[in-house]
């Protein structure tokens, strides 16, 4: 099954919900699912990468104090 997780922040940013999304996604990959995480692009991170079996897509965002908004295009879902 293909699973898409969309979250404002993701690894390497550390926080409770970021850790939860990472751990949940890793378990889903272990069960044979294909997991993609779409998140905001933080300074020093790559646009696309594989993190422990997960495809991570980082999109440019508009940052307001502590609330990132990123530009999402349904075309990414192919």
PQR file with spaces between the fields and no chain letter, atoms N, CA, C, O and H, PARSE charges and radii, in Angstrom:
ATOM       1  N    UNK     1       0.844   -1.168    0.000 -0.4000 1.5000
ATOM       2  CA   UNK     1       0.000    0.000    0.000 -0.0000 2.0000
ATOM       3  C    UNK     1       0.895    1.238    0.000  0.5500 1.7000
ATOM       4  O    UNK     1       1.941    1.247    0.649 -0.5500 1.4000
ATOM       5  N    UNK     2       0.493    2.272   -0.717 -0.4000 1.5000
ATOM       6  CA   UNK     2       1.198    3.553   -0.704 -0.0000 2.0000
ATOM       7  C    UNK     2       0.573    4.428    0.378  0.5500 1.7000
ATOM       8  O    UNK     2      -0.646    4.590    0.437 -0.5500 1.4000
ATOM       9  H    UNK     2      -0.357    2.265   -1.244  0.4000 1.0000
ATOM      10  N    UNK     3       1.421    4.982    1.224 -0.4000 1.5000
ATOM      11  CA   UNK     3       0.949    5.821    2.322 -0.0000 2.0000
ATOM      12  C    UNK     3       1.664    7.162    2.253  0.5500 1.7000
ATOM      13  O    UNK     3       2.884    7.214    2.099 -0.5500 1.4000
ATOM      14  H    UNK     3       2.411    4.850    1.176  0.4000 1.0000
ATOM      15  N    UNK     4       0.907    8.238    2.365 -0.4000 1.5000
ATOM      16  CA   UNK     4       1.456    9.586    2.350 -0.0000 2.0000
ATOM      17  C    UNK     4       1.247   10.212    3.721  0.5500 1.7000
ATOM      18  O    UNK     4       0.128   10.268    4.230 -0.5500 1.4000
ATOM      19  H    UNK     4      -0.084    8.195    2.490  0.4000 1.0000
ATOM      20  N    UNK     5       2.343   10.681    4.312 -0.4000 1.5000
ATOM      21  CA   UNK     5       2.291   11.418    5.569 -0.0000 2.0000
ATOM      22  C    UNK     5       2.643   12.868    5.242  0.5500 1.7000
ATOM      23  O    UNK     5       3.646   13.115    4.574 -0.5500 1.4000
ATOM      24  H    UNK     5       3.252   10.635    3.899  0.4000 1.0000
ATOM      25  N    UNK     6       1.852   13.819    5.690 -0.4000 1.5000
ATOM      26  CA   UNK     6       2.128   15.236    5.469 -0.0000 2.0000
ATOM      27  C    UNK     6       2.254   15.880    6.849  0.5500 1.7000
ATOM      28  O    UNK     6       1.336   15.826    7.667 -0.5500 1.4000
ATOM      29  H    UNK     6       1.037   13.618    6.233  0.4000 1.0000
ATOM      30  N    UNK     7       3.419   16.490    7.083 -0.4000 1.5000
ATOM      31  CA   UNK     7       3.661   17.068    8.393 -0.0000 2.0000
ATOM      32  C    UNK     7       4.491   18.339    8.248  0.5500 1.7000
ATOM      33  O    UNK     7       5.366   18.413    7.384 -0.5500 1.4000
ATOM      34  H    UNK     7       4.165   16.533    6.419  0.4000 1.0000
ATOM      35  N    UNK     8       4.228   19.330    9.077 -0.4000 1.5000
ATOM      36  CA   UNK     8       4.932   20.611    8.992 -0.0000 2.0000
ATOM      37  C    UNK     8       6.438   20.466    9.152  0.5500 1.7000
ATOM      38  O    UNK     8       7.202   21.036    8.373 -0.5500 1.4000
ATOM      39  H    UNK     8       3.518   19.271    9.779  0.4000 1.0000
ATOM      40  N    UNK     9       6.870   19.712   10.148 -0.4000 1.5000
ATOM      41  CA   UNK     9       8.287   19.463   10.396 -0.0000 2.0000
ATOM      42  C    UNK     9       8.531   17.965   10.382  0.5500 1.7000
ATOM      43  O    UNK     9       7.615   17.177   10.614 -0.5500 1.4000
ATOM      44  H    UNK     9       6.250   19.248   10.781  0.4000 1.0000
ATOM      45  N    UNK    10       9.770   17.575   10.108 -0.4000 1.5000
ATOM      46  CA   UNK    10      10.144   16.162   10.113 -0.0000 2.0000
ATOM      47  C    UNK    10      11.633   16.069   10.400  0.5500 1.7000
ATOM      48  O    UNK    10      12.349   17.070   10.363 -0.5500 1.4000
ATOM      49  H    UNK    10      10.515   18.216    9.919  0.4000 1.0000
ATOM      50  N    UNK    11      12.086   14.872   10.683 -0.4000 1.5000
ATOM      51  CA   UNK    11      13.503   14.614   10.938 -0.0000 2.0000
ATOM      52  C    UNK    11      14.362   15.348    9.906  0.5500 1.7000
ATOM      53  O    UNK    11      14.063   15.256    8.715 -0.5500 1.4000
ATOM      54  H    UNK    11      11.505   14.059   10.713  0.4000 1.0000
ATOM      55  N    UNK    12      15.394   16.058   10.295 -0.4000 1.5000
ATOM      56  CA   UNK    12      16.111   16.025   11.563 -0.0000 2.0000
ATOM      57  C    UNK    12      15.576   16.977   12.634  0.5500 1.7000
ATOM      58  O    UNK    12      16.150   17.052   13.721 -0.5500 1.4000
ATOM      59  H    UNK    12      15.637   16.132   11.263  0.4000 1.0000
ATOM      60  N    UNK    13      14.507   17.696   12.359 -0.4000 1.5000
ATOM      61  CA   UNK    13      13.884   18.522   13.397 -0.0000 2.0000
ATOM      62  C    UNK    13      13.352   17.575   14.468  0.5500 1.7000
ATOM      63  O    UNK    13      12.713   16.573   14.147 -0.5500 1.4000
ATOM      64  H    UNK    13      14.041   17.635   11.476  0.4000 1.0000
ATOM      65  N    UNK    14      13.611   17.884   15.730 -0.4000 1.5000
ATOM      66  CA   UNK    14      13.241   16.982   16.816 -0.0000 2.0000
ATOM      67  C    UNK    14      12.064   17.552   17.589  0.5500 1.7000
ATOM      68  O    UNK    14      12.069   18.713   18.000 -0.5500 1.4000
ATOM      69  H    UNK    14      14.130   18.698   15.991  0.4000 1.0000
ATOM      70  N    UNK    15      11.067   16.719   17.776 -0.4000 1.5000
ATOM      71  CA   UNK    15       9.892   17.082   18.556 -0.0000 2.0000
ATOM      72  C    UNK    15       9.009   15.861   18.702  0.5500 1.7000
ATOM      73  O    UNK    15       9.268   14.826   18.087 -0.5500 1.4000
ATOM      74  H    UNK    15      11.063   15.777   17.442  0.4000 1.0000
ATOM      75  N    UNK    16       7.984   15.971   19.497 -0.4000 1.5000
ATOM      76  CA   UNK    16       7.115   14.831   19.759 -0.0000 2.0000
ATOM      77  C    UNK    16       6.391   14.316   18.531  0.5500 1.7000
ATOM      78  O    UNK    16       6.413   13.118   18.251 -0.5500 1.4000
ATOM      79  H    UNK    16       7.774   16.812   19.996  0.4000 1.0000
ATOM      80  N    UNK    17       5.746   15.216   17.794 -0.4000 1.5000
ATOM      81  CA   UNK    17       4.990   14.758   16.620 -0.0000 2.0000
ATOM      82  C    UNK    17       5.927   14.323   15.494  0.5500 1.7000
ATOM      83  O    UNK    17       5.589   13.421   14.726 -0.5500 1.4000
ATOM      84  H    UNK    17       5.728   16.189   18.022  0.4000 1.0000
ATOM      85  N    UNK    18       7.100   14.951   15.386 -0.4000 1.5000
ATOM      86  CA   UNK    18       8.066   14.552   14.364 -0.0000 2.0000
ATOM      87  C    UNK    18       8.578   13.139   14.648  0.5500 1.7000
ATOM      88  O    UNK    18       8.718   12.326   13.734 -0.5500 1.4000
ATOM      89  H    UNK    18       7.375   15.683   16.009  0.4000 1.0000
ATOM      90  N    UNK    19       8.854   12.855   15.917 -0.4000 1.5000
ATOM      91  CA   UNK    19       9.295   11.514   16.312 -0.0000 2.0000
ATOM      92  C    UNK    19       8.199   10.491   16.050  0.5500 1.7000
ATOM      93  O    UNK    19       8.477    9.387   15.580 -0.5500 1.4000
ATOM      94  H    UNK    19       8.741   13.516   16.660  0.4000 1.0000
ATOM      95  N    UNK    20       6.964   10.850   16.348 -0.4000 1.5000
ATOM      96  CA   UNK    20       5.839    9.938   16.128 -0.0000 2.0000
ATOM      97  C    UNK    20       5.694    9.597   14.641  0.5500 1.7000
ATOM      98  O    UNK    20       5.542    8.429   14.284 -0.5500 1.4000
ATOM      99  H    UNK    20       6.738   11.746   16.730  0.4000 1.0000
ATOM     100  N    UNK    21       5.741   10.611   13.781 -0.4000 1.5000
ATOM     101  CA   UNK    21       5.605   10.371   12.340 -0.0000 2.0000
ATOM     102  C    UNK    21       6.749    9.495   11.837  0.5500 1.7000
ATOM     103  O    UNK    21       6.524    8.588   11.036 -0.5500 1.4000
ATOM     104  H    UNK    21       5.865   11.560   14.071  0.4000 1.0000
ATOM     105  N    UNK    22       7.972    9.754   12.299 -0.4000 1.5000
ATOM     106  CA   UNK    22       9.125    8.946   11.893 -0.0000 2.0000
ATOM     107  C    UNK    22       8.956    7.498   12.328  0.5500 1.7000
ATOM     108  O    UNK    22       9.116    6.590   11.513 -0.5500 1.4000
ATOM     109  H    UNK    22       8.154   10.491   12.950  0.4000 1.0000
ATOM     110  N    UNK    23       8.637    7.266   13.590 -0.4000 1.5000
ATOM     111  CA   UNK    23       8.511    5.894   14.103 -0.0000 2.0000
ATOM     112  C    UNK    23       7.344    5.148   13.459  0.5500 1.7000
ATOM     113  O    UNK    23       7.482    3.981   13.091 -0.5500 1.4000
ATOM     114  H    UNK    23       8.508    8.004   14.253  0.4000 1.0000
ATOM     115  N    UNK    24       6.202    5.809   13.322 -0.4000 1.5000
ATOM     116  CA   UNK    24       5.053    5.185   12.672 -0.0000 2.0000
ATOM     117  C    UNK    24       5.393    4.804   11.238  0.5500 1.7000
ATOM     118  O    UNK    24       5.078    3.702   10.788 -0.5500 1.4000
ATOM     119  H    UNK    24       6.090    6.757   13.621  0.4000 1.0000
ATOM     120  N    UNK    25       6.036    5.717   10.530 -0.4000 1.5000
ATOM     121  CA   UNK    25       6.392    5.461    9.133 -0.0000 2.0000
ATOM     122  C    UNK    25       7.382    4.309    9.009  0.5500 1.7000
ATOM     123  O    UNK    25       7.253    3.480    8.108 -0.5500 1.4000
ATOM     124  H    UNK    25       6.291    6.611   10.896  0.4000 1.0000
ATOM     125  N    UNK    26       8.368    4.246    9.903 -0.4000 1.5000
ATOM     126  CA   UNK    26       9.339    3.144    9.871 -0.0000 2.0000
ATOM     127  C    UNK    26       8.645    1.802   10.076  0.5500 1.7000
ATOM     128  O    UNK    26       8.971    0.826    9.399 -0.5500 1.4000
ATOM     129  H    UNK    26       8.472    4.919   10.635  0.4000 1.0000
ATOM     130  N    UNK    27       7.698    1.746   10.997 -0.4000 1.5000
ATOM     131  CA   UNK    27       6.963    0.497   11.235 -0.0000 2.0000
ATOM     132  C    UNK    27       6.124    0.109   10.014  0.5500 1.7000
ATOM     133  O    UNK    27       6.017   -1.072    9.684 -0.5500 1.4000
ATOM     134  H    UNK    27       7.434    2.539   11.546  0.4000 1.0000
ATOM     135  N    UNK    28       5.539    1.085    9.357 -0.4000 1.5000
ATOM     136  CA   UNK    28       4.755    0.792    8.154 -0.0000 2.0000
ATOM     137  C    UNK    28       5.648    0.246    7.045  0.5500 1.7000
ATOM     138  O    UNK    28       5.253   -0.671    6.325 -0.5500 1.4000
ATOM     139  H    UNK    28       5.626    2.044    9.626  0.4000 1.0000
ATOM     140  N    UNK    29       6.854    0.805    6.902 -0.4000 1.5000
ATOM     141  CA   UNK    29       7.807    0.293    5.899 -0.0000 2.0000
ATOM     142  C    UNK    29       8.184   -1.147    6.241  0.5500 1.7000
ATOM     143  O    UNK    29       8.262   -1.991    5.349 -0.5500 1.4000
ATOM     144  H    UNK    29       7.176    1.551    7.486  0.4000 1.0000
ATOM     145  N    UNK    30       8.416   -1.435    7.512 -0.4000 1.5000
ATOM     146  CA   UNK    30       8.756   -2.802    7.938 -0.0000 2.0000
ATOM     147  C    UNK    30       7.651   -3.793    7.598  0.5500 1.7000
ATOM     148  O    UNK    30       7.917   -4.979    7.401 -0.5500 1.4000
ATOM     149  H    UNK    30       8.352   -0.750    8.237  0.4000 1.0000
ATOM     150  N    UNK    31       6.426   -3.315    7.530 -0.4000 1.5000
ATOM     151  CA   UNK    31       5.298   -4.175    7.177 -0.0000 2.0000
ATOM     152  C    UNK    31       5.065   -4.260    5.676  0.5500 1.7000
ATOM     153  O    UNK    31       4.096   -4.871    5.224 -0.5500 1.4000
ATOM     154  H    UNK    31       6.211   -2.352    7.690  0.4000 1.0000
ATOM     155  N    UNK    32       5.963   -3.641    4.901 -0.4000 1.5000
ATOM     156  CA   UNK    32       5.902   -3.765    3.455 -0.0000 2.0000
ATOM     157  C    UNK    32       5.214   -2.635    2.718  0.5500 1.7000
ATOM     158  O    UNK    32       5.012   -2.728    1.507 -0.5500 1.4000
ATOM     159  H    UNK    32       6.750   -3.145    5.268  0.4000 1.0000
ATOM     160  N    UNK    33       4.853   -1.580    3.411 -0.4000 1.5000
ATOM     161  CA   UNK    33       4.191   -0.452    2.773 -0.0000 2.0000
ATOM     162  C    UNK    33       5.221    0.525    2.208  0.5500 1.7000
ATOM     163  O    UNK    33       6.356    0.586    2.680 -0.5500 1.4000
ATOM     164  H    UNK    33       5.018   -1.505    4.394  0.4000 1.0000
ATOM     165  N    UNK    34       4.817    1.277    1.207 -0.4000 1.5000
ATOM     166  CA   UNK    34       5.662    2.326    0.637 -0.0000 2.0000
ATOM     167  C    UNK    34       5.207    3.653    1.237  0.5500 1.7000
ATOM     168  O    UNK    34       4.076    4.081    1.011 -0.5500 1.4000
ATOM     169  H    UNK    34       3.895    1.228    0.824  0.4000 1.0000
ATOM     170  N    UNK    35       6.083    4.302    1.998 -0.4000 1.5000
ATOM     171  CA   UNK    35       5.711    5.510    2.735 -0.0000 2.0000
ATOM     172  C    UNK    35       6.473    6.709    2.183  0.5500 1.7000
ATOM     173  O    UNK    35       7.688    6.661    1.994 -0.5500 1.4000
ATOM     174  H    UNK    35       7.002    3.954    2.181  0.4000 1.0000
ATOM     175  N    UNK    36       5.734    7.782    1.931 -0.4000 1.5000
ATOM     176  CA   UNK    36       6.309    9.058    1.523 -0.0000 2.0000
ATOM     177  C    UNK    36       5.895   10.107    2.541  0.5500 1.7000
ATOM     178  O    UNK    36       4.729   10.184    2.929 -0.5500 1.4000
ATOM     179  H    UNK    36       4.747    7.821    2.086  0.4000 1.0000
ATOM     180  N    UNK    37       6.858   10.912    2.969 -0.4000 1.5000
ATOM     181  CA   UNK    37       6.588   12.009    3.893 -0.0000 2.0000
ATOM     182  C    UNK    37       6.819   13.313    3.146  0.5500 1.7000
ATOM     183  O    UNK    37       7.883   13.517    2.561 -0.5500 1.4000
ATOM     184  H    UNK    37       7.805   10.849    2.654  0.4000 1.0000
ATOM     185  N    UNK    38       5.833   14.192    3.163 -0.4000 1.5000
ATOM     186  CA   UNK    38       5.974   15.528    2.592 -0.0000 2.0000
ATOM     187  C    UNK    38       6.022   16.502    3.755  0.5500 1.7000
ATOM     188  O    UNK    38       5.163   16.488    4.637 -0.5500 1.4000
ATOM     189  H    UNK    38       4.969   14.026    3.638  0.4000 1.0000
ATOM     190  N    UNK    39       7.048   17.352    3.739 -0.4000 1.5000
ATOM     191  CA   UNK    39       7.273   18.265    4.851 -0.0000 2.0000
ATOM     192  C    UNK    39       7.890   19.560    4.335  0.5500 1.7000
ATOM     193  O    UNK    39       8.148   19.708    3.141 -0.5500 1.4000
ATOM     194  H    UNK    39       7.745   17.363    3.022  0.4000 1.0000
ATOM     195  N    UNK    40       8.118   20.479    5.240 -0.4000 1.5000
ATOM     196  CA   UNK    40       8.726   21.752    4.851 -0.0000 2.0000
ATOM     197  C    UNK    40      10.244   21.606    4.774  0.5500 1.7000
ATOM     198  O    UNK    40      10.844   20.798    5.483 -0.5500 1.4000
ATOM     199  H    UNK    40       7.908   20.359    6.210  0.4000 1.0000
ATOM     200  N    UNK    41      10.845   22.399    3.905 -0.4000 1.5000
ATOM     201  CA   UNK    41      12.295   22.369    3.726 -0.0000 2.0000
ATOM     202  C    UNK    41      12.939   23.314    4.716  0.5500 1.7000
ATOM     203  O    UNK    41      12.742   24.528    4.655 -0.5500 1.4000
ATOM     204  H    UNK    41      10.358   23.056    3.329  0.4000 1.0000
ATOM     205  N    UNK    42      13.711   22.745    5.630 -0.4000 1.5000
ATOM     206  CA   UNK    42      14.446   23.532    6.608 -0.0000 2.0000
ATOM     207  C    UNK    42      15.850   23.799    6.081  0.5500 1.7000
ATOM     208  O    UNK    42      16.352   23.030    5.261 -0.5500 1.4000
ATOM     209  H    UNK    42      13.870   21.759    5.679  0.4000 1.0000
ATOM     210  N    UNK    43      16.489   24.861    6.530 -0.4000 1.5000
ATOM     211  CA   UNK    43      17.856   25.136    6.088 -0.0000 2.0000
ATOM     212  C    UNK    43      18.770   23.941    6.353  0.5500 1.7000
ATOM     213  O    UNK    43      18.731   23.337    7.426 -0.5500 1.4000
ATOM     214  H    UNK    43      16.082   25.486    7.196  0.4000 1.0000
ATOM     215  N    UNK    44      19.586   23.615    5.365 -0.4000 1.5000
ATOM     216  CA   UNK    44      20.531   22.508    5.510 -0.0000 2.0000
ATOM     217  C    UNK    44      19.976   21.138    5.173  0.5500 1.7000
ATOM     218  O    UNK    44      20.690   20.145    5.312 -0.5500 1.4000
ATOM     219  H    UNK    44      19.617   24.105    4.494  0.4000 1.0000
ATOM     220  N    UNK    45      18.721   21.050    4.733 -0.4000 1.5000
ATOM     221  CA   UNK    45      18.147   19.752    4.359 -0.0000 2.0000
ATOM     222  C    UNK    45      18.030   19.660    2.845  0.5500 1.7000
ATOM     223  O    UNK    45      17.979   20.675    2.150 -0.5500 1.4000
ATOM     224  H    UNK    45      18.142   21.857    4.620  0.4000 1.0000
ATOM     225  N    UNK    46      17.989   18.431    2.344 -0.4000 1.5000
ATOM     226  CA   UNK    46      17.860   18.201    0.905 -0.0000 2.0000
ATOM     227  C    UNK    46      16.397   18.230    0.486  0.5500 1.7000
ATOM     228  O    UNK    46      15.500   18.017    1.302 -0.5500 1.4000
ATOM     229  H    UNK    46      18.030   17.606    2.909  0.4000 1.0000
ATOM     230  N    UNK    47      16.167   18.498   -0.800 -0.4000 1.5000
ATOM     231  CA   UNK    47      14.798   18.522   -1.326 -0.0000 2.0000
ATOM     232  C    UNK    47      14.144   17.141   -1.263  0.5500 1.7000
ATOM     233  O    UNK    47      12.965   17.015   -0.934 -0.5500 1.4000
ATOM     234  H    UNK    47      16.896   18.671   -1.463  0.4000 1.0000
ATOM     235  N    UNK    48      14.922   16.113   -1.581 -0.4000 1.5000
ATOM     236  CA   UNK    48      14.433   14.729   -1.559 -0.0000 2.0000
ATOM     237  C    UNK    48      15.518   13.850   -0.966  0.5500 1.7000
ATOM     238  O    UNK    48      16.704   14.038   -1.237 -0.5500 1.4000
ATOM     239  H    UNK    48      15.880   16.215   -1.848  0.4000 1.0000
ATOM     240  N    UNK    49      15.101   12.891   -0.156 -0.4000 1.5000
ATOM     241  CA   UNK    49      16.053   11.934    0.380 -0.0000 2.0000
ATOM     242  C    UNK    49      15.316   10.716    0.914  0.5500 1.7000
ATOM     243  O    UNK    49      14.093   10.710    1.048 -0.5500 1.4000
ATOM     244  H    UNK    49      14.137   12.739    0.064  0.4000 1.0000
ATOM     245  N    UNK    50      16.093    9.693    1.212 -0.4000 1.5000
ATOM     246  CA   UNK    50      15.561    8.487    1.803 -0.0000 2.0000
ATOM     247  C    UNK    50      16.033    8.462    3.248  0.5500 1.7000
ATOM     248  O    UNK    50      17.234    8.513    3.513 -0.5500 1.4000
ATOM     249  H    UNK    50      17.087    9.698    1.103  0.4000 1.0000
ATOM     250  N    UNK    51      15.102    8.383    4.172 -0.4000 1.5000
ATOM     251  CA   UNK    51      15.427    8.328    5.599 -0.0000 2.0000
ATOM     252  C    UNK    51      14.885    7.014    6.139  0.5500 1.7000
ATOM     253  O    UNK    51      13.676    6.854    6.303 -0.5500 1.4000
ATOM     254  H    UNK    51      14.127    8.342    3.957  0.4000 1.0000
ATOM     255  N    UNK    52      15.772    6.085    6.411 -0.4000 1.5000
ATOM     256  CA   UNK    52      15.405    4.789    6.981 -0.0000 2.0000
ATOM     257  C    UNK    52      14.277    4.103    6.204  0.5500 1.7000
ATOM     258  O    UNK    52      13.342    3.559    6.792 -0.5500 1.4000
ATOM     259  H    UNK    52      16.755    6.214    6.278  0.4000 1.0000
ATOM     260  N    UNK    53      14.382    4.139    4.880 -0.4000 1.5000
ATOM     261  CA   UNK    53      13.407    3.469    4.033 -0.0000 2.0000
ATOM     262  C    UNK    53      12.216    4.322    3.626  0.5500 1.7000
ATOM     263  O    UNK    53      11.358    3.865    2.870 -0.5500 1.4000
ATOM     264  H    UNK    53      15.141    4.581    4.402  0.4000 1.0000
ATOM     265  N    UNK    54      12.151    5.551    4.114 -0.4000 1.5000
ATOM     266  CA   UNK    54      11.044    6.448    3.775 -0.0000 2.0000
ATOM     267  C    UNK    54      11.495    7.424    2.709  0.5500 1.7000
ATOM     268  O    UNK    54      12.620    7.922    2.756 -0.5500 1.4000
ATOM     269  H    UNK    54      12.848    5.923    4.728  0.4000 1.0000
ATOM     270  N    UNK    55      10.633    7.700    1.754 -0.4000 1.5000
ATOM     271  CA   UNK    55      10.907    8.772    0.807 -0.0000 2.0000
ATOM     272  C    UNK    55      10.462   10.070    1.465  0.5500 1.7000
ATOM     273  O    UNK    55       9.313   10.193    1.890 -0.5500 1.4000
ATOM     274  H    UNK    55       9.719    7.295    1.716  0.4000 1.0000
ATOM     275  N    UNK    56      11.371   11.039    1.550 -0.4000 1.5000
ATOM     276  CA   UNK    56      11.056   12.325    2.168 -0.0000 2.0000
ATOM     277  C    UNK    56      11.174   13.403    1.098  0.5500 1.7000
ATOM     278  O    UNK    56      12.211   13.539    0.449 -0.5500 1.4000
ATOM     279  H    UNK    56      12.304   10.939    1.205  0.4000 1.0000
ATOM     280  N    UNK    57      10.100   14.165    0.924 -0.4000 1.5000
ATOM     281  CA   UNK    57      10.069   15.277   -0.022 -0.0000 2.0000
ATOM     282  C    UNK    57       9.892   16.547    0.794  0.5500 1.7000
ATOM     283  O    UNK    57       8.927   16.701    1.541 -0.5500 1.4000
ATOM     284  H    UNK    57       9.258   14.055    1.452  0.4000 1.0000
ATOM     285  N    UNK    58      10.850   17.451    0.631 -0.4000 1.5000
ATOM     286  CA   UNK    58      10.788   18.718    1.367 -0.0000 2.0000
ATOM     287  C    UNK    58      10.484   19.846    0.394  0.5500 1.7000
ATOM     288  O    UNK    58      11.162   20.008   -0.621 -0.5500 1.4000
ATOM     289  H    UNK    58      11.634   17.326    0.024  0.4000 1.0000
ATOM     290  N    UNK    59       9.459   20.619    0.714 -0.4000 1.5000
ATOM     291  CA   UNK    59       8.998   21.692   -0.159 -0.0000 2.0000
ATOM     292  C    UNK    59       9.291   23.058    0.456  0.5500 1.7000
ATOM     293  O    UNK    59       9.290   23.213    1.677 -0.5500 1.4000
ATOM     294  H    UNK    59       8.908   20.488    1.538  0.4000 1.0000
ATOM     295  N    UNK    60       9.541   24.048   -0.405 -0.4000 1.5000
ATOM     296  CA   UNK    60       9.753   25.402    0.119 -0.0000 2.0000
ATOM     297  C    UNK    60       8.530   25.844    0.910  0.5500 1.7000
ATOM     298  O    UNK    60       7.400   25.469    0.598 -0.5500 1.4000
ATOM     299  H    UNK    60       9.542   23.922   -1.397  0.4000 1.0000
ATOM     300  N    UNK    61       8.770   26.629    1.914 -0.4000 1.5000
ATOM     301  CA   UNK    61       7.660   27.053    2.746 -0.0000 2.0000
ATOM     302  C    UNK    61       7.685   28.530    3.037  0.5500 1.7000
ATOM     303  O    UNK    61       8.668   29.225    2.784 -0.5500 1.4000
ATOM     304  H    UNK    61       9.688   26.933    2.168  0.4000 1.0000
ATOM     305  N    UNK    62       6.599   28.979    3.565 -0.4000 1.5000
ATOM     306  CA   UNK    62       6.474   30.338    4.070 -0.0000 2.0000
ATOM     307  C    UNK    62       6.441   30.187    5.580  0.5500 1.7000
ATOM     308  O    UNK    62       5.535   29.553    6.121 -0.5500 1.4000
ATOM     309  H    UNK    62       5.800   28.414    3.770  0.4000 1.0000
ATOM     310  N    UNK    63       7.415   30.759    6.263 -0.4000 1.5000
ATOM     311  CA   UNK    63       7.516   30.564    7.703 -0.0000 2.0000
ATOM     312  C    UNK    63       6.978   31.759    8.464  0.5500 1.7000
ATOM     313  O    UNK    63       7.469   32.879    8.330 -0.5500 1.4000
ATOM     314  H    UNK    63       8.151   31.274    5.824  0.4000 1.0000
ATOM     315  N    UNK    64       5.981   31.501    9.247 -0.4000 1.5000
ATOM     316  CA   UNK    64       5.491   32.463   10.220 -0.0000 2.0000
ATOM     317  C    UNK    64       6.050   31.982   11.553  0.5500 1.7000
ATOM     318  O    UNK    64       6.494   30.837   11.638 -0.5500 1.4000
ATOM     319  H    UNK    64       5.582   30.590    9.356  0.4000 1.0000
ATOM     320  N    UNK    65       6.048   32.789   12.572 -0.4000 1.5000
ATOM     321  CA   UNK    65       6.638   32.332   13.844 -0.0000 2.0000
ATOM     322  C    UNK    65       6.098   30.966   14.281  0.5500 1.7000
ATOM     323  O    UNK    65       4.935   30.821   14.655 -0.5500 1.4000
ATOM     324  H    UNK    65       5.687   33.719   12.503  0.4000 1.0000
ATOM     325  N    UNK    66       6.988   29.974   14.218 -0.4000 1.5000
ATOM     326  CA   UNK    66       6.718   28.597   14.660 -0.0000 2.0000
ATOM     327  C    UNK    66       5.630   27.869   13.879  0.5500 1.7000
ATOM     328  O    UNK    66       5.197   26.797   14.302 -0.5500 1.4000
ATOM     329  H    UNK    66       7.933   30.092   13.913  0.4000 1.0000
ATOM     330  N    UNK    67       5.182   28.407   12.771 -0.4000 1.5000
ATOM     331  CA   UNK    67       4.144   27.754   11.975 -0.0000 2.0000
ATOM     332  C    UNK    67       4.570   27.750   10.509  0.5500 1.7000
ATOM     333  O    UNK    67       4.373   28.748    9.816 -0.5500 1.4000
ATOM     334  H    UNK    67       5.534   29.278   12.428  0.4000 1.0000
ATOM     335  N    UNK    68       5.151   26.646   10.020 -0.4000 1.5000
ATOM     336  CA   UNK    68       5.548   26.628    8.612 -0.0000 2.0000
ATOM     337  C    UNK    68       4.364   26.291    7.713  0.5500 1.7000
ATOM     338  O    UNK    68       3.531   25.450    8.050 -0.5500 1.4000
ATOM     339  H    UNK    68       5.311   25.836   10.584  0.4000 1.0000
ATOM     340  N    UNK    69       4.306   26.940    6.601 -0.4000 1.5000
ATOM     341  CA   UNK    69       3.341   26.597    5.561 -0.0000 2.0000
ATOM     342  C    UNK    69       4.162   26.260    4.337  0.5500 1.7000
ATOM     343  O    UNK    69       5.058   27.018    3.965 -0.5500 1.4000
ATOM     344  H    UNK    69       4.983   27.623    6.327  0.4000 1.0000
ATOM     345  N    UNK    70       3.873   25.133    3.703 -0.4000 1.5000
ATOM     346  CA   UNK    70       4.643   24.802    2.525 -0.0000 2.0000
ATOM     347  C    UNK    70       3.736   24.701    1.323  0.5500 1.7000
ATOM     348  O    UNK    70       2.532   24.475    1.443 -0.5500 1.4000
ATOM     349  H    UNK    70       3.146   24.517    4.006  0.4000 1.0000
ATOM     350  N    UNK    71       4.334   24.874    0.168 -0.4000 1.5000
ATOM     351  CA   UNK    71       3.593   24.877   -1.080 -0.0000 2.0000
ATOM     352  C    UNK    71       3.457   23.445   -1.563  0.5500 1.7000
ATOM     353  O    UNK    71       4.458   22.789   -1.851 -0.5500 1.4000
ATOM     354  H    UNK    71       5.312   25.057    0.070  0.4000 1.0000
ATOM     355  N    UNK    72       2.234   22.958   -1.655 -0.4000 1.5000
ATOM     356  CA   UNK    72       1.978   21.564   -1.995 -0.0000 2.0000
ATOM     357  C    UNK    72       1.266   21.478   -3.335  0.5500 1.7000
ATOM     358  O    UNK    72       0.290   22.183   -3.589 -0.5500 1.4000
ATOM     359  H    UNK    72       1.421   23.491   -1.421  0.4000 1.0000
ATOM     360  N    UNK    73       1.764   20.619   -4.164 -0.4000 1.5000
ATOM     361  CA   UNK    73       1.146   20.407   -5.469 -0.0000 2.0000
ATOM     362  C    UNK    73       0.688   18.964   -5.587  0.5500 1.7000
ATOM     363  O    UNK    73       1.496   18.053   -5.403 -0.5500 1.4000
ATOM     364  H    UNK    73       2.557   20.046   -3.958  0.4000 1.0000
ATOM     365  N    UNK    74      -0.584   18.727   -5.889 -0.4000 1.5000
ATOM     366  CA   UNK    74      -1.061   17.345   -6.062 -0.0000 2.0000
ATOM     367  C    UNK    74      -0.306   16.601   -7.155  0.5500 1.7000
ATOM     368  O    UNK    74      -0.337   15.371   -7.188 -0.5500 1.4000
ATOM     369  H    UNK    74      -1.240   19.467   -6.038  0.4000 1.0000
ATOM     370  N    UNK    75       0.378   17.324   -8.057 -0.4000 1.5000
ATOM     371  CA   UNK    75       1.141   16.666   -9.120 -0.0000 2.0000
ATOM     372  C    UNK    75       2.255   15.802   -8.551  0.5500 1.7000
ATOM     373  O    UNK    75       2.702   14.863   -9.210 -0.5500 1.4000
ATOM     374  H    UNK    75       0.403   18.323   -8.030  0.4000 1.0000
ATOM     375  N    UNK    76       2.708   16.097   -7.347 -0.4000 1.5000
ATOM     376  CA   UNK    76       3.767   15.292   -6.718 -0.0000 2.0000
ATOM     377  C    UNK    76       3.319   13.862   -6.468  0.5500 1.7000
ATOM     378  O    UNK    76       4.147   12.955   -6.390 -0.5500 1.4000
ATOM     379  H    UNK    76       2.345   16.860   -6.811  0.4000 1.0000
ATOM     380  N    UNK    77       2.035   13.660   -6.345 -0.4000 1.5000
ATOM     381  CA   UNK    77       1.510   12.331   -6.022 -0.0000 2.0000
ATOM     382  C    UNK    77       1.503   11.409   -7.239  0.5500 1.7000
ATOM     383  O    UNK    77       1.333   10.198   -7.102 -0.5500 1.4000
ATOM     384  H    UNK    77       1.362   14.397   -6.408  0.4000 1.0000
ATOM     385  N    UNK    78       1.687   11.981   -8.426 -0.4000 1.5000
ATOM     386  CA   UNK    78       1.805   11.217   -9.649 -0.0000 2.0000
ATOM     387  C    UNK    78       0.638   10.386   -9.929  0.5500 1.7000
ATOM     388  O    UNK    78       0.609    9.684  -10.940 -0.5500 1.4000
ATOM     389  H    UNK    78       1.825   12.965   -8.538  0.4000 1.0000
